[in-house]
């Protein structure tokens, strides 16, 4: 993602517009992914994991978001 942003700053003309559009799309997708994870992830956690595992408690919206960041750091693609 950062590569697209850097390339958008280094290009001129139509090529720069294409890279800026790509960077904007990536940013919008990232924000949507975070919102979905925060909202849907909390609902899934509170309605399934809490009932299945007795040692866990209800999650707040940022708990599932931080858990996904932790998994991204531990299990890179």
PyMOL Python script that loads the backbone (N, CA, C, O; Angstrom):
from pymol import cmd

cmd.read_pdbstr("""\
ATOM      1  N   UNK A   1       0.826  -1.182   0.000  1.00  0.00           N
ATOM      2  CA  UNK A   1       0.000   0.000   0.000  1.00  0.00           C
ATOM      3  C   UNK A   1       0.877   1.254   0.000  1.00  0.00           C
ATOM      4  O   UNK A   1       0.631   2.192  -0.759  1.00  0.00           O
ATOM      5  N   UNK A   2       1.877   1.261   0.838  1.00  0.00           N
ATOM      6  CA  UNK A   2       2.741   2.441   0.904  1.00  0.00           C
ATOM      7  C   UNK A   2       3.506   2.642  -0.397  1.00  0.00           C
ATOM      8  O   UNK A   2       3.827   3.772  -0.766  1.00  0.00           O
ATOM      9  N   UNK A   3       3.797   1.548  -1.089  1.00  0.00           N
ATOM     10  CA  UNK A   3       4.496   1.650  -2.361  1.00  0.00           C
ATOM     11  C   UNK A   3       3.673   2.451  -3.361  1.00  0.00           C
ATOM     12  O   UNK A   3       4.225   3.257  -4.110  1.00  0.00           O
ATOM     13  N   UNK A   4       2.346   2.237  -3.383  1.00  0.00           N
ATOM     14  CA  UNK A   4       1.478   2.984  -4.287  1.00  0.00           C
ATOM     15  C   UNK A   4       1.478   4.471  -3.945  1.00  0.00           C
ATOM     16  O   UNK A   4       1.491   5.317  -4.839  1.00  0.00           O
ATOM     17  N   UNK A   5       1.462   4.784  -2.661  1.00  0.00           N
ATOM     18  CA  UNK A   5       1.452   6.184  -2.241  1.00  0.00           C
ATOM     19  C   UNK A   5       2.753   6.871  -2.637  1.00  0.00           C
ATOM     20  O   UNK A   5       2.731   8.004  -3.117  1.00  0.00           O
ATOM     21  N   UNK A   6       3.884   6.201  -2.442  1.00  0.00           N
ATOM     22  CA  UNK A   6       5.179   6.769  -2.811  1.00  0.00           C
ATOM     23  C   UNK A   6       5.260   6.947  -4.325  1.00  0.00           C
ATOM     24  O   UNK A   6       5.737   7.979  -4.797  1.00  0.00           O
ATOM     25  N   UNK A   7       4.805   5.968  -5.086  1.00  0.00           N
ATOM     26  CA  UNK A   7       4.829   6.080  -6.543  1.00  0.00           C
ATOM     27  C   UNK A   7       3.911   7.197  -7.018  1.00  0.00           C
ATOM     28  O   UNK A   7       4.224   7.870  -8.000  1.00  0.00           O
ATOM     29  N   UNK A   8       2.794   7.408  -6.348  1.00  0.00           N
ATOM     30  CA  UNK A   8       1.888   8.493  -6.731  1.00  0.00           C
ATOM     31  C   UNK A   8       2.550   9.845  -6.551  1.00  0.00           C
ATOM     32  O   UNK A   8       2.278  10.771  -7.316  1.00  0.00           O
ATOM     33  N   UNK A   9       3.406   9.976  -5.565  1.00  0.00           N
ATOM     34  CA  UNK A   9       4.100  11.246  -5.337  1.00  0.00           C
ATOM     35  C   UNK A   9       5.256  11.452  -6.311  1.00  0.00           C
ATOM     36  O   UNK A   9       5.668  12.591  -6.533  1.00  0.00           O
ATOM     37  N   UNK A  10       5.783  10.391  -6.891  1.00  0.00           N
ATOM     38  CA  UNK A  10       6.947  10.492  -7.767  1.00  0.00           C
ATOM     39  C   UNK A  10       6.596  10.577  -9.240  1.00  0.00           C
ATOM     40  O   UNK A  10       7.481  10.828 -10.058  1.00  0.00           O
ATOM     41  N   UNK A  11       5.340  10.378  -9.609  1.00  0.00           N
ATOM     42  CA  UNK A  11       4.939  10.387 -11.016  1.00  0.00           C
ATOM     43  C   UNK A  11       4.259  11.700 -11.367  1.00  0.00           C
ATOM     44  O   UNK A  11       3.870  12.468 -10.487  1.00  0.00           O
ATOM     45  N   UNK A  12       4.120  11.949 -12.675  1.00  0.00           N
ATOM     46  CA  UNK A  12       3.426  13.144 -13.159  1.00  0.00           C
ATOM     47  C   UNK A  12       2.389  12.735 -14.202  1.00  0.00           C
ATOM     48  O   UNK A  12       2.489  11.672 -14.815  1.00  0.00           O
ATOM     49  N   UNK A  13       1.396  13.599 -14.392  1.00  0.00           N
ATOM     50  CA  UNK A  13       0.414  13.391 -15.440  1.00  0.00           C
ATOM     51  C   UNK A  13      -0.572  12.286 -15.136  1.00  0.00           C
ATOM     52  O   UNK A  13      -0.979  12.078 -13.993  1.00  0.00           O
ATOM     53  N   UNK A  14      -0.952  11.570 -16.212  1.00  0.00           N
ATOM     54  CA  UNK A  14      -1.952  10.505 -16.089  1.00  0.00           C
ATOM     55  C   UNK A  14      -1.475   9.356 -15.214  1.00  0.00           C
ATOM     56  O   UNK A  14      -2.275   8.722 -14.525  1.00  0.00           O
ATOM     57  N   UNK A  15      -0.194   9.090 -15.238  1.00  0.00           N
ATOM     58  CA  UNK A  15       0.354   8.004 -14.424  1.00  0.00           C
ATOM     59  C   UNK A  15       0.201   8.320 -12.934  1.00  0.00           C
ATOM     60  O   UNK A  15      -0.090   7.429 -12.136  1.00  0.00           O
ATOM     61  N   UNK A  16       0.394   9.566 -12.566  1.00  0.00           N
ATOM     62  CA  UNK A  16       0.239   9.969 -11.169  1.00  0.00           C
ATOM     63  C   UNK A  16      -1.219   9.852 -10.738  1.00  0.00           C
ATOM     64  O   UNK A  16      -1.509   9.426  -9.620  1.00  0.00           O
ATOM     65  N   UNK A  17      -2.136  10.233 -11.630  1.00  0.00           N
ATOM     66  CA  UNK A  17      -3.559  10.127 -11.302  1.00  0.00           C
ATOM     67  C   UNK A  17      -3.955   8.676 -11.078  1.00  0.00           C
ATOM     68  O   UNK A  17      -4.742   8.379 -10.179  1.00  0.00           O
ATOM     69  N   UNK A  18      -3.422   7.780 -11.876  1.00  0.00           N
ATOM     70  CA  UNK A  18      -3.717   6.360 -11.723  1.00  0.00           C
ATOM     71  C   UNK A  18      -3.219   5.845 -10.375  1.00  0.00           C
ATOM     72  O   UNK A  18      -3.930   5.108  -9.691  1.00  0.00           O
ATOM     73  N   UNK A  19      -2.007   6.225  -9.990  1.00  0.00           N
ATOM     74  CA  UNK A  19      -1.458   5.777  -8.709  1.00  0.00           C
ATOM     75  C   UNK A  19      -2.207   6.400  -7.530  1.00  0.00           C
ATOM     76  O   UNK A  19      -2.405   5.743  -6.508  1.00  0.00           O
ATOM     77  N   UNK A  20      -2.626   7.665  -7.665  1.00  0.00           N
ATOM     78  CA  UNK A  20      -3.407   8.299  -6.598  1.00  0.00           C
ATOM     79  C   UNK A  20      -4.754   7.609  -6.435  1.00  0.00           C
ATOM     80  O   UNK A  20      -5.227   7.413  -5.315  1.00  0.00           O
ATOM     81  N   UNK A  21      -5.373   7.239  -7.563  1.00  0.00           N
ATOM     82  CA  UNK A  21      -6.648   6.528  -7.494  1.00  0.00           C
ATOM     83  C   UNK A  21      -6.470   5.169  -6.823  1.00  0.00           C
ATOM     84  O   UNK A  21      -7.306   4.757  -6.019  1.00  0.00           O
ATOM     85  N   UNK A  22      -5.389   4.476  -7.151  1.00  0.00           N
ATOM     86  CA  UNK A  22      -5.111   3.181  -6.518  1.00  0.00           C
ATOM     87  C   UNK A  22      -4.908   3.341  -5.021  1.00  0.00           C
ATOM     88  O   UNK A  22      -5.409   2.538  -4.233  1.00  0.00           O
ATOM     89  N   UNK A  23      -4.176   4.373  -4.628  1.00  0.00           N
ATOM     90  CA  UNK A  23      -3.922   4.611  -3.208  1.00  0.00           C
ATOM     91  C   UNK A  23      -5.226   4.953  -2.481  1.00  0.00           C
ATOM     92  O   UNK A  23      -5.435   4.520  -1.347  1.00  0.00           O
ATOM     93  N   UNK A  24      -6.092   5.717  -3.120  1.00  0.00           N
ATOM     94  CA  UNK A  24      -7.373   6.066  -2.511  1.00  0.00           C
ATOM     95  C   UNK A  24      -8.249   4.831  -2.338  1.00  0.00           C
ATOM     96  O   UNK A  24      -8.883   4.663  -1.296  1.00  0.00           O
ATOM     97  N   UNK A  25      -8.288   3.971  -3.343  1.00  0.00           N
ATOM     98  CA  UNK A  25      -9.070   2.734  -3.254  1.00  0.00           C
ATOM     99  C   UNK A  25      -8.529   1.847  -2.139  1.00  0.00           C
ATOM    100  O   UNK A  25      -9.307   1.276  -1.375  1.00  0.00           O
ATOM    101  N   UNK A  26      -7.221   1.725  -2.036  1.00  0.00           N
ATOM    102  CA  UNK A  26      -6.628   0.914  -0.972  1.00  0.00           C
ATOM    103  C   UNK A  26      -6.971   1.462   0.410  1.00  0.00           C
ATOM    104  O   UNK A  26      -7.239   0.702   1.341  1.00  0.00           O
ATOM    105  N   UNK A  27      -6.961   2.778   0.533  1.00  0.00           N
ATOM    106  CA  UNK A  27      -7.301   3.410   1.813  1.00  0.00           C
ATOM    107  C   UNK A  27      -8.767   3.154   2.178  1.00  0.00           C
ATOM    108  O   UNK A  27      -9.075   2.833   3.326  1.00  0.00           O
ATOM    109  N   UNK A  28      -9.660   3.295   1.209  1.00  0.00           N
ATOM    110  CA  UNK A  28     -11.086   3.064   1.459  1.00  0.00           C
ATOM    111  C   UNK A  28     -11.324   1.607   1.843  1.00  0.00           C
ATOM    112  O   UNK A  28     -12.097   1.328   2.759  1.00  0.00           O
ATOM    113  N   UNK A  29     -10.667   0.677   1.152  1.00  0.00           N
ATOM    114  CA  UNK A  29     -10.818  -0.744   1.469  1.00  0.00           C
ATOM    115  C   UNK A  29     -10.300  -1.034   2.878  1.00  0.00           C
ATOM    116  O   UNK A  29     -10.915  -1.808   3.612  1.00  0.00           O
ATOM    117  N   UNK A  30      -9.193  -0.432   3.259  1.00  0.00           N
ATOM    118  CA  UNK A  30      -8.644  -0.627   4.597  1.00  0.00           C
ATOM    119  C   UNK A  30      -9.603  -0.127   5.671  1.00  0.00           C
ATOM    120  O   UNK A  30      -9.803  -0.795   6.686  1.00  0.00           O
ATOM    121  N   UNK A  31     -10.194   1.039   5.454  1.00  0.00           N
ATOM    122  CA  UNK A  31     -11.143   1.591   6.427  1.00  0.00           C
ATOM    123  C   UNK A  31     -12.389   0.709   6.520  1.00  0.00           C
ATOM    124  O   UNK A  31     -12.882   0.451   7.618  1.00  0.00           O
ATOM    125  N   UNK A  32     -12.900   0.245   5.378  1.00  0.00           N
ATOM    126  CA  UNK A  32     -14.066  -0.641   5.403  1.00  0.00           C
ATOM    127  C   UNK A  32     -13.762  -1.958   6.115  1.00  0.00           C
ATOM    128  O   UNK A  32     -14.593  -2.474   6.862  1.00  0.00           O
ATOM    129  N   UNK A  33     -12.576  -2.490   5.880  1.00  0.00           N
ATOM    130  CA  UNK A  33     -12.186  -3.727   6.542  1.00  0.00           C
ATOM    131  C   UNK A  33     -12.117  -3.527   8.057  1.00  0.00           C
ATOM    132  O   UNK A  33     -12.560  -4.388   8.817  1.00  0.00           O
ATOM    133  N   UNK A  34     -11.571  -2.411   8.491  1.00  0.00           N
ATOM    134  CA  UNK A  34     -11.487  -2.143   9.922  1.00  0.00           C
ATOM    135  C   UNK A  34     -12.879  -1.986  10.535  1.00  0.00           C
ATOM    136  O   UNK A  34     -13.134  -2.496  11.627  1.00  0.00           O
ATOM    137  N   UNK A  35     -13.778  -1.287   9.844  1.00  0.00           N
ATOM    138  CA  UNK A  35     -15.137  -1.112  10.359  1.00  0.00           C
ATOM    139  C   UNK A  35     -15.881  -2.441  10.442  1.00  0.00           C
ATOM    140  O   UNK A  35     -16.537  -2.732  11.441  1.00  0.00           O
ATOM    141  N   UNK A  36     -15.774  -3.243   9.389  1.00  0.00           N
ATOM    142  CA  UNK A  36     -16.433  -4.549   9.409  1.00  0.00           C
ATOM    143  C   UNK A  36     -15.879  -5.432  10.514  1.00  0.00           C
ATOM    144  O   UNK A  36     -16.630  -6.115  11.211  1.00  0.00           O
ATOM    145  N   UNK A  37     -14.571  -5.415  10.668  1.00  0.00           N
ATOM    146  CA  UNK A  37     -13.957  -6.229  11.707  1.00  0.00           C
ATOM    147  C   UNK A  37     -14.393  -5.763  13.086  1.00  0.00           C
ATOM    148  O   UNK A  37     -14.690  -6.584  13.954  1.00  0.00           O
ATOM    149  N   UNK A  38     -14.432  -4.467  13.293  1.00  0.00           N
ATOM    150  CA  UNK A  38     -14.802  -3.949  14.609  1.00  0.00           C
ATOM    151  C   UNK A  38     -16.253  -4.267  14.940  1.00  0.00           C
ATOM    152  O   UNK A  38     -16.558  -4.595  16.087  1.00  0.00           O
ATOM    153  N   UNK A  39     -17.152  -4.179  13.970  1.00  0.00           N
ATOM    154  CA  UNK A  39     -18.571  -4.388  14.245  1.00  0.00           C
ATOM    155  C   UNK A  39     -18.967  -5.859  14.189  1.00  0.00           C
ATOM    156  O   UNK A  39     -19.550  -6.387  15.136  1.00  0.00           O
ATOM    157  N   UNK A  40     -18.651  -6.514  13.082  1.00  0.00           N
ATOM    158  CA  UNK A  40     -19.044  -7.911  12.916  1.00  0.00           C
ATOM    159  C   UNK A  40     -18.196  -8.811  13.809  1.00  0.00           C
ATOM    160  O   UNK A  40     -18.707  -9.787  14.358  1.00  0.00           O
ATOM    161  N   UNK A  41     -16.928  -8.504  13.961  1.00  0.00           N
ATOM    162  CA  UNK A  41     -16.054  -9.303  14.806  1.00  0.00           C
ATOM    163  C   UNK A  41     -16.517  -9.322  16.250  1.00  0.00           C
ATOM    164  O   UNK A  41     -16.482 -10.362  16.908  1.00  0.00           O
ATOM    165  N   UNK A  42     -16.948  -8.178  16.739  1.00  0.00           N
ATOM    166  CA  UNK A  42     -17.455  -8.108  18.114  1.00  0.00           C
ATOM    167  C   UNK A  42     -18.712  -8.948  18.252  1.00  0.00           C
ATOM    168  O   UNK A  42     -18.863  -9.671  19.236  1.00  0.00           O
ATOM    169  N   UNK A  43     -19.607  -8.868  17.297  1.00  0.00           N
ATOM    170  CA  UNK A  43     -20.850  -9.646  17.363  1.00  0.00           C
ATOM    171  C   UNK A  43     -20.562 -11.148  17.339  1.00  0.00           C
ATOM    172  O   UNK A  43     -21.136 -11.906  18.120  1.00  0.00           O
ATOM    173  N   UNK A  44     -19.670 -11.574  16.439  1.00  0.00           N
ATOM    174  CA  UNK A  44     -19.326 -12.998  16.352  1.00  0.00           C
ATOM    175  C   UNK A  44     -18.666 -13.466  17.646  1.00  0.00           C
ATOM    176  O   UNK A  44     -18.990 -14.536  18.161  1.00  0.00           O
ATOM    177  N   UNK A  45     -17.746 -12.668  18.166  1.00  0.00           N
ATOM    178  CA  UNK A  45     -17.057 -13.048  19.411  1.00  0.00           C
ATOM    179  C   UNK A  45     -18.059 -13.190  20.553  1.00  0.00           C
ATOM    180  O   UNK A  45     -18.059 -14.196  21.263  1.00  0.00           O
ATOM    181  N   UNK A  46     -18.908 -12.186  20.729  1.00  0.00           N
ATOM    182  CA  UNK A  46     -19.829 -12.182  21.868  1.00  0.00           C
ATOM    183  C   UNK A  46     -20.923 -13.233  21.748  1.00  0.00           C
ATOM    184  O   UNK A  46     -21.441 -13.684  22.769  1.00  0.00           O
ATOM    185  N   UNK A  47     -21.287 -13.633  20.550  1.00  0.00           N
ATOM    186  CA  UNK A  47     -22.370 -14.590  20.381  1.00  0.00           C
ATOM    187  C   UNK A  47     -21.908 -16.019  20.166  1.00  0.00           C
ATOM    188  O   UNK A  47     -22.729 -16.936  20.200  1.00  0.00           O
ATOM    189  N   UNK A  48     -20.625 -16.235  19.948  1.00  0.00           N
ATOM    190  CA  UNK A  48     -20.188 -17.615  19.749  1.00  0.00           C
ATOM    191  C   UNK A  48     -19.041 -18.006  20.682  1.00  0.00           C
ATOM    192  O   UNK A  48     -19.156 -18.986  21.418  1.00  0.00           O
ATOM    193  N   UNK A  49     -17.953 -17.264  20.663  1.00  0.00           N
ATOM    194  CA  UNK A  49     -16.777 -17.655  21.447  1.00  0.00           C
ATOM    195  C   UNK A  49     -17.066 -17.602  22.942  1.00  0.00           C
ATOM    196  O   UNK A  49     -16.629 -18.484  23.681  1.00  0.00           O
ATOM    197  N   UNK A  50     -17.784 -16.596  23.396  1.00  0.00           N
ATOM    198  CA  UNK A  50     -18.093 -16.460  24.818  1.00  0.00           C
ATOM    199  C   UNK A  50     -18.923 -17.648  25.302  1.00  0.00           C
ATOM    200  O   UNK A  50     -18.769 -18.093  26.440  1.00  0.00           O
ATOM    201  N   UNK A  51     -19.804 -18.160  24.438  1.00  0.00           N
ATOM    202  CA  UNK A  51     -20.638 -19.296  24.818  1.00  0.00           C
ATOM    203  C   UNK A  51     -19.868 -20.613  24.756  1.00  0.00           C
ATOM    204  O   UNK A  51     -20.172 -21.544  25.502  1.00  0.00           O
ATOM    205  N   UNK A  52     -18.870 -20.697  23.870  1.00  0.00           N
ATOM    206  CA  UNK A  52     -18.135 -21.946  23.696  1.00  0.00           C
ATOM    207  C   UNK A  52     -16.987 -22.110  24.682  1.00  0.00           C
ATOM    208  O   UNK A  52     -16.704 -23.225  25.122  1.00  0.00           O
ATOM    209  N   UNK A  53     -16.327 -21.017  25.034  1.00  0.00           N
ATOM    210  CA  UNK A  53     -15.154 -21.072  25.908  1.00  0.00           C
ATOM    211  C   UNK A  53     -15.503 -20.336  27.201  1.00  0.00           C
ATOM    212  O   UNK A  53     -15.854 -19.157  27.175  1.00  0.00           O
ATOM    213  N   UNK A  54     -15.405 -21.026  28.307  1.00  0.00           N
ATOM    214  CA  UNK A  54     -15.844 -20.442  29.571  1.00  0.00           C
ATOM    215  C   UNK A  54     -14.880 -19.393  30.132  1.00  0.00           C
ATOM    216  O   UNK A  54     -15.287 -18.587  30.969  1.00  0.00           O
ATOM    217  N   UNK A  55     -13.640 -19.377  29.705  1.00  0.00           N
ATOM    218  CA  UNK A  55     -12.658 -18.468  30.282  1.00  0.00           C
ATOM    219  C   UNK A  55     -12.593 -17.095  29.643  1.00  0.00           C
ATOM    220  O   UNK A  55     -11.833 -16.247  30.111  1.00  0.00           O
ATOM    221  N   UNK A  56     -13.349 -16.847  28.607  1.00  0.00           N
ATOM    222  CA  UNK A  56     -13.273 -15.547  27.920  1.00  0.00           C
ATOM    223  C   UNK A  56     -14.483 -14.696  28.277  1.00  0.00           C
ATOM    224  O   UNK A  56     -15.535 -15.209  28.657  1.00  0.00           O
ATOM    225  N   UNK A  57     -14.312 -13.395  28.146  1.00  0.00           N
ATOM    226  CA  UNK A  57     -15.414 -12.482  28.436  1.00  0.00           C
ATOM    227  C   UNK A  57     -15.824 -11.758  27.156  1.00  0.00           C
ATOM    228  O   UNK A  57     -15.226 -11.947  26.097  1.00  0.00           O
ATOM    229  N   UNK A  58     -16.844 -10.938  27.277  1.00  0.00           N
ATOM    230  CA  UNK A  58     -17.342 -10.207  26.115  1.00  0.00           C
ATOM    231  C   UNK A  58     -16.294  -9.221  25.619  1.00  0.00           C
ATOM    232  O   UNK A  58     -15.524  -8.658  26.397  1.00  0.00           O
ATOM    233  N   UNK A  59     -16.285  -9.027  24.308  1.00  0.00           N
ATOM    234  CA  UNK A  59     -15.310  -8.142  23.688  1.00  0.00           C
ATOM    235  C   UNK A  59     -15.948  -6.804  23.342  1.00  0.00           C
ATOM    236  O   UNK A  59     -17.142  -6.717  23.054  1.00  0.00           O
ATOM    237  N   UNK A  60     -15.135  -5.786  23.378  1.00  0.00           N
ATOM    238  CA  UNK A  60     -15.548  -4.485  22.881  1.00  0.00           C
ATOM    239  C   UNK A  60     -15.060  -4.357  21.447  1.00  0.00           C
ATOM    240  O   UNK A  60     -14.332  -5.228  20.971  1.00  0.00           O
ATOM    241  N   UNK A  61     -15.443  -3.291  20.744  1.00  0.00           N
ATOM    242  CA  UNK A  61     -15.146  -3.180  19.323  1.00  0.00           C
ATOM    243  C   UNK A  61     -13.642  -3.163  19.061  1.00  0.00           C
ATOM    244  O   UNK A  61     -13.188  -3.709  18.055  1.00  0.00           O
ATOM    245  N   UNK A  62     -12.880  -2.558  19.931  1.00  0.00           N
ATOM    246  CA  UNK A  62     -11.444  -2.465  19.681  1.00  0.00           C
ATOM    247  C   UNK A  62     -10.701  -3.745  20.053  1.00  0.00           C
ATOM    248  O   UNK A  62      -9.574  -3.953  19.603  1.00  0.00           O
ATOM    249  N   UNK A  63     -11.306  -4.597  20.856  1.00  0.00           N
ATOM    250  CA  UNK A  63     -10.665  -5.868  21.200  1.00  0.00           C
ATOM    251  C   UNK A  63     -10.493  -6.754  19.968  1.00  0.00           C
ATOM    252  O   UNK A  63      -9.423  -7.322  19.751  1.00  0.00           O
ATOM    253  N   UNK A  64     -11.544  -6.868  19.168  1.00  0.00           N
ATOM    254  CA  UNK A  64     -11.445  -7.704  17.969  1.00  0.00           C
ATOM    255  C   UNK A  64     -10.552  -7.066  16.921  1.00  0.00           C
ATOM    256  O   UNK A  64      -9.879  -7.763  16.162  1.00  0.00           O
ATOM    257  N   UNK A  65     -10.547  -5.743  16.878  1.00  0.00           N
ATOM    258  CA  UNK A  65      -9.664  -5.050  15.932  1.00  0.00           C
ATOM    259  C   UNK A  65      -8.203  -5.280  16.301  1.00  0.00           C
ATOM    260  O   UNK A  65      -7.386  -5.563  15.425  1.00  0.00           O
ATOM    261  N   UNK A  66      -7.866  -5.165  17.560  1.00  0.00           N
ATOM    262  CA  UNK A  66      -6.496  -5.400  18.007  1.00  0.00           C
ATOM    263  C   UNK A  66      -6.098  -6.867  17.878  1.00  0.00           C
ATOM    264  O   UNK A  66      -4.937  -7.174  17.612  1.00  0.00           O
ATOM    265  N   UNK A  67      -7.051  -7.768  18.064  1.00  0.00           N
ATOM    266  CA  UNK A  67      -6.776  -9.189  17.865  1.00  0.00           C
ATOM    267  C   UNK A  67      -6.432  -9.485  16.412  1.00  0.00           C
ATOM    268  O   UNK A  67      -5.546 -10.295  16.138  1.00  0.00           O
ATOM    269  N   UNK A  68      -7.115  -8.846  15.488  1.00  0.00           N
ATOM    270  CA  UNK A  68      -6.794  -9.058  14.069  1.00  0.00           C
ATOM    271  C   UNK A  68      -5.421  -8.489  13.727  1.00  0.00           C
ATOM    272  O   UNK A  68      -4.688  -9.079  12.933  1.00  0.00           O
ATOM    273  N   UNK A  69      -5.066  -7.351  14.315  1.00  0.00           N
ATOM    274  CA  UNK A  69      -3.723  -6.789  14.094  1.00  0.00           C
ATOM    275  C   UNK A  69      -2.662  -7.724  14.657  1.00  0.00           C
ATOM    276  O   UNK A  69      -1.620  -7.920  14.032  1.00  0.00           O
ATOM    277  N   UNK A  70      -2.907  -8.298  15.818  1.00  0.00           N
ATOM    278  CA  UNK A  70      -1.975  -9.250  16.410  1.00  0.00           C
ATOM    279  C   UNK A  70      -1.786 -10.456  15.505  1.00  0.00           C
ATOM    280  O   UNK A  70      -0.658 -10.898  15.288  1.00  0.00           O
ATOM    281  N   UNK A  71      -2.887 -10.997  14.973  1.00  0.00           N
ATOM    282  CA  UNK A  71      -2.776 -12.135  14.058  1.00  0.00           C
ATOM    283  C   UNK A  71      -2.029 -11.766  12.785  1.00  0.00           C
ATOM    284  O   UNK A  71      -1.278 -12.585  12.255  1.00  0.00           O
ATOM    285  N   UNK A  72      -2.219 -10.558  12.289  1.00  0.00           N
ATOM    286  CA  UNK A  72      -1.483 -10.127  11.087  1.00  0.00           C
ATOM    287  C   UNK A  72       0.020 -10.033  11.351  1.00  0.00           C
ATOM    288  O   UNK A  72       0.833 -10.314  10.470  1.00  0.00           O
ATOM    289  N   UNK A  73       0.376  -9.636  12.569  1.00  0.00           N
ATOM    290  CA  UNK A  73       1.795  -9.552  12.901  1.00  0.00           C
ATOM    291  C   UNK A  73       2.421 -10.924  13.127  1.00  0.00           C
ATOM    292  O   UNK A  73       3.573 -11.157  12.761  1.00  0.00           O
ATOM    293  N   UNK A  74       1.655 -11.829  13.731  1.00  0.00           N
ATOM    294  CA  UNK A  74       2.169 -13.159  14.033  1.00  0.00           C
ATOM    295  C   UNK A  74       2.170 -14.059  12.799  1.00  0.00           C
ATOM    296  O   UNK A  74       3.120 -14.809  12.575  1.00  0.00           O
ATOM    297  N   UNK A  75       1.108 -13.985  12.001  1.00  0.00           N
ATOM    298  CA  UNK A  75       0.945 -14.846  10.838  1.00  0.00           C
ATOM    299  C   UNK A  75       0.954 -14.036   9.546  1.00  0.00           C
ATOM    300  O   UNK A  75      -0.108 -13.848   8.953  1.00  0.00           O
ATOM    301  N   UNK A  76       2.102 -13.547   9.086  1.00  0.00           N
ATOM    302  CA  UNK A  76       2.121 -12.745   7.855  1.00  0.00           C
ATOM    303  C   UNK A  76       1.841 -13.620   6.624  1.00  0.00           C
ATOM    304  O   UNK A  76       2.090 -14.826   6.630  1.00  0.00           O
ATOM    305  N   UNK A  77       1.334 -13.001   5.606  1.00  0.00           N
ATOM    306  CA  UNK A  77       1.035 -13.737   4.363  1.00  0.00           C
ATOM    307  C   UNK A  77       2.289 -13.994   3.579  1.00  0.00           C
ATOM    308  O   UNK A  77       2.234 -14.599   2.509  1.00  0.00           O
TER     309      UNK A  77
END
""", "prot")
cmd.dss("prot")
cmd.show_as("cartoon", "prot")
cmd.util.cbc("prot")
cmd.orient("prot")
